[in-house]
Amino acid sequence: MVDPAHVAAPDGDAAGERPLLGAGTGFAPLAQSLLVCEPGGAVRRGTGEGEEVLFVLAGAGALHLGGDSHALEPESGAYLAPGESYDLVAEGPEPLRLLAVAIPDPERGGPGSERAVVRRLADQERGSATTQREFRIVADPASGLRSATHFVGYIPPVRAPEHFHTYDEVIYVLDGEGVMHFEGAEHRLRAGSSIQLPARTVHCLENTGNAVMRIVAVFRPAGSPAAAYYPDGTPAYTPHEEEQR
């Protein structure tokens, strides 16, 4: 099931959490919501038994966790482990707006690598995928996230063939415009649109604009954003393609 509804940002005086995708839209693997903290304000949150990742859409502030303070700026991501409570504080003149994705029923055990609480998107290396697409990993098991991969994707105005992934995914359009092709239908997308994509759903997210479309997404189980398959099961991208570019 895909929900490409246009999700506009809350008004300037809005605060708190706005659910976008999850149980309310019939999608159990992941839950996506929009968080807003007004200038000078703070929001107290907890992860419960799940994991959570955040991505700063706008504004500046800090994440207070376990006695430490981590700076937040636009296009930085944060990882919160199960059982943690934290505070989001808006420190600039603009509201602090974040996209949150909760990951229920996480993998057991501790992180496989040294944990990074906050990472800047600009500091992460670019990877390649099919049809000239690229991505940057915000968080995955290599940085402490147990159960999923959190990334930003860069989609050029070149339509990819229809394909599927073996993971469940939630997507949020950061900028650009396009169309989600799914089950014979076309759903218009723009900045603020959200998509829920069950594993093995044949689809194509097409950029119909003139500039690169950017999305931020989370999928589980963890893996590479480049892992895609054509409807007949043939891999849509192999690492040697990057060597040929």
C-alpha positions as CSV (number, residue, x, y, z in Angstrom):
1,M,0.0,0.0,0.0
2,V,1.3,3.4,-1.0
3,D,0.2,6.7,0.7
4,P,1.6,9.5,-1.4
5,A,-0.7,12.1,0.2
6,H,0.8,15.6,0.2
7,V,1.8,16.3,3.8
8,A,2.3,20.0,4.4
9,A,4.3,21.3,7.2
10,P,2.3,22.4,10.3
11,D,1.6,26.1,10.8
12,G,4.1,28.1,12.6
13,D,2.2,27.9,15.9
14,A,1.9,24.1,15.8
15,A,3.8,22.0,18.2
16,G,4.3,18.4,19.1
17,E,4.0,15.3,17.0
18,R,2.0,14.7,13.8
19,P,1.7,11.0,12.7
20,L,2.1,10.5,9.0
21,L,2.5,6.7,8.4
22,G,2.3,3.7,10.6
23,A,-0.5,1.8,12.4
24,G,-3.0,4.5,11.4
25,T,-2.3,3.9,7.7
26,G,-2.1,0.1,8.0
27,F,1.7,-0.1,8.0
28,A,3.1,-2.1,11.0
29,P,6.9,-2.3,10.2
30,L,7.7,1.4,10.6
31,A,6.0,4.6,11.9
32,Q,6.8,8.0,10.4
33,S,5.8,11.3,12.1
34,L,6.6,15.0,11.9
35,L,7.9,16.7,15.1
36,V,7.9,20.4,15.7
37,C,9.5,22.3,18.6
38,E,8.9,26.0,18.8
39,P,11.7,28.5,19.3
40,G,12.9,28.4,22.9
41,G,10.8,25.3,23.6
42,A,11.6,21.7,24.4
43,V,9.9,18.3,23.6
44,R,10.4,15.3,25.9
45,R,10.3,11.9,24.1
46,G,11.1,8.3,24.7
47,T,11.7,5.3,22.4
48,G,10.0,2.6,24.5
49,E,11.0,-0.8,23.4
50,G,11.8,0.3,19.8
51,E,14.5,2.2,18.0
52,E,14.0,5.6,16.5
53,V,15.8,7.8,14.0
54,L,15.4,11.5,13.4
55,F,16.2,13.8,10.5
56,V,16.3,17.6,10.9
57,L,14.2,19.2,8.2
58,A,14.6,22.8,9.4
59,G,15.8,24.9,12.3
60,A,18.6,24.4,14.8
61,G,18.8,23.1,18.3
62,A,20.1,20.3,20.5
63,L,19.3,16.7,21.5
64,H,19.9,16.0,25.3
65,L,20.5,12.4,26.0
66,G,22.0,10.8,29.1
67,G,23.6,14.0,30.3
68,D,25.2,14.8,27.0
69,S,24.1,17.5,24.5
70,H,24.3,16.9,20.7
71,A,23.9,19.8,18.3
72,L,21.2,19.6,15.7
73,E,21.3,21.4,12.4
74,P,19.4,21.0,9.1
75,E,20.1,17.7,7.4
76,S,21.6,16.0,10.4
77,G,20.3,12.7,11.6
78,A,20.1,11.2,15.1
79,Y,19.8,7.6,16.4
80,L,18.0,6.6,19.6
81,A,18.3,3.1,21.1
82,P,15.5,1.2,22.9
83,G,14.6,2.3,26.3
84,E,16.0,5.9,26.0
85,S,14.4,9.2,27.0
86,Y,15.6,12.4,25.4
87,D,14.8,16.1,25.0
88,L,14.7,18.1,21.8
89,V,15.4,21.8,22.3
90,A,14.9,24.5,19.7
91,E,17.7,27.1,20.0
92,G,17.3,29.3,16.9
93,P,14.7,31.8,15.7
94,E,12.9,29.2,13.6
95,P,10.9,26.2,14.8
96,L,12.9,22.9,15.0
97,R,11.2,20.5,12.5
98,L,12.2,16.9,12.4
99,L,11.1,13.7,10.7
100,A,10.9,10.8,13.1
101,V,10.7,7.1,12.2
102,A,10.0,4.6,15.0
103,I,11.2,1.0,14.4
104,P,9.2,-1.4,16.6
105,D,10.4,-4.9,17.6
106,P,14.1,-4.1,16.9
107,E,16.9,-6.7,16.6
108,R,18.1,-8.0,19.9
109,G,21.4,-7.2,21.5
110,G,23.6,-4.1,21.4
111,P,24.8,-2.2,18.3
112,G,27.4,-4.0,16.2
113,S,29.7,-0.9,16.0
114,E,30.6,2.1,18.0
115,R,27.4,4.2,18.2
116,A,27.0,7.6,16.6
117,V,24.1,9.6,18.2
118,V,24.1,12.4,15.6
119,R,25.7,12.4,12.1
120,R,25.7,15.2,9.5
121,L,24.5,14.2,6.1
122,A,27.2,16.4,4.4
123,D,29.9,14.3,6.1
124,Q,28.7,11.0,4.7
125,E,30.1,9.4,1.5
126,R,27.9,9.0,-1.6
127,G,27.0,5.6,-2.9
128,S,25.6,4.6,-6.3
129,A,22.5,2.8,-7.3
130,T,20.7,2.0,-10.5
131,T,19.8,4.6,-13.2
132,Q,22.3,7.2,-12.1
133,R,20.8,7.4,-8.6
134,E,22.9,8.1,-5.5
135,F,22.5,7.9,-1.8
136,R,24.1,8.8,1.5
137,I,23.7,6.7,4.6
138,V,22.6,8.6,7.7
139,A,22.5,5.6,10.0
140,D,22.8,1.8,9.8
141,P,24.4,-1.1,11.8
142,A,27.8,0.4,11.1
143,S,26.9,3.4,13.1
144,G,24.9,1.7,15.8
145,L,21.3,1.4,14.3
146,R,20.4,-2.3,14.8
147,S,17.4,-3.0,12.7
148,A,17.3,-0.6,9.7
149,T,19.0,1.7,7.3
150,H,18.4,5.5,7.3
151,F,19.4,7.3,4.1
152,V,19.0,10.2,1.8
153,G,18.4,9.4,-1.9
154,Y,19.2,11.5,-4.9
155,I,17.0,10.8,-7.9
156,P,17.8,12.5,-11.3
157,P,15.2,13.2,-13.9
158,V,15.7,9.8,-15.5
159,R,13.0,7.2,-15.0
160,A,14.2,3.9,-13.6
161,P,12.6,0.6,-14.8
162,E,10.0,-0.8,-12.4
163,H,11.6,-2.8,-9.6
164,F,11.1,-4.1,-6.1
165,H,13.1,-4.2,-2.8
166,T,13.1,-7.0,-0.2
167,Y,12.7,-4.6,2.6
168,D,9.8,-2.5,4.1
169,E,10.3,1.2,3.6
170,V,8.9,4.6,4.5
171,I,9.9,7.6,2.4
172,Y,9.5,11.4,2.7
173,V,10.1,13.8,-0.2
174,L,12.5,16.5,0.8
175,D,12.4,18.5,-2.4
176,G,11.5,18.0,-6.0
177,E,8.4,16.7,-7.7
178,G,7.5,13.3,-9.3
179,V,5.2,10.4,-9.7
180,M,5.0,7.1,-7.8
181,H,4.0,4.3,-10.3
182,F,2.4,1.5,-8.4
183,E,-0.1,-1.2,-9.4
184,G,-1.0,0.5,-12.6
185,A,-1.7,3.9,-11.0
186,E,0.2,7.1,-10.9
187,H,0.4,9.2,-7.6
188,R,1.7,12.7,-7.8
189,L,4.5,13.7,-5.3
190,R,6.0,16.9,-4.1
191,A,8.1,18.1,-1.2
192,G,6.3,16.9,2.0
193,S,4.8,13.8,0.4
194,S,5.0,10.5,2.3
195,I,5.1,7.0,1.0
196,Q,4.8,3.6,2.7
197,L,6.2,0.7,0.6
198,P,5.8,-2.9,1.7
199,A,8.6,-5.3,0.8
200,R,8.5,-6.8,-2.8
201,T,6.1,-4.2,-4.1
202,V,6.9,-3.5,-7.8
203,H,7.1,0.2,-8.3
204,C,9.0,3.2,-9.8
205,L,9.5,6.5,-8.1
206,E,10.0,8.9,-11.1
207,N,11.4,12.4,-10.9
208,T,9.3,14.5,-13.3
209,G,11.1,17.8,-12.5
210,N,14.2,19.4,-14.0
211,A,16.4,19.1,-10.9
212,V,17.4,16.2,-8.7
213,M,14.7,15.0,-6.4
214,R,15.8,14.2,-2.8
215,I,14.1,11.8,-0.4
216,V,14.9,10.7,3.1
217,A,13.9,7.1,3.8
218,V,14.2,4.3,6.4
219,F,14.0,0.6,5.5
220,R,14.2,-2.7,7.4
221,P,15.9,-5.1,7.6
222,A,19.1,-3.1,7.1
223,G,21.1,-3.3,3.9
224,S,22.1,-1.3,0.9
225,P,19.7,1.2,-0.7
226,A,21.1,0.0,-4.0
227,A,19.7,-3.5,-3.5
228,A,16.8,-3.6,-6.1
229,Y,15.3,-6.3,-8.3
230,Y,13.4,-6.3,-11.6
231,P,10.0,-8.0,-11.5
232,D,11.5,-11.3,-12.7
233,G,14.0,-11.3,-9.8
234,T,17.0,-10.2,-11.7
235,P,19.2,-7.7,-9.8
236,A,18.7,-4.2,-11.0
237,Y,22.1,-3.0,-9.9
238,T,25.5,-4.7,-9.3
239,P,28.6,-3.0,-7.9
240,H,30.6,-3.4,-11.1
241,E,28.2,-0.8,-12.7
242,E,29.8,1.9,-10.7
243,E,33.2,0.9,-12.2
244,Q,31.8,1.4,-15.7
245,R,30.5,4.9,-15.1
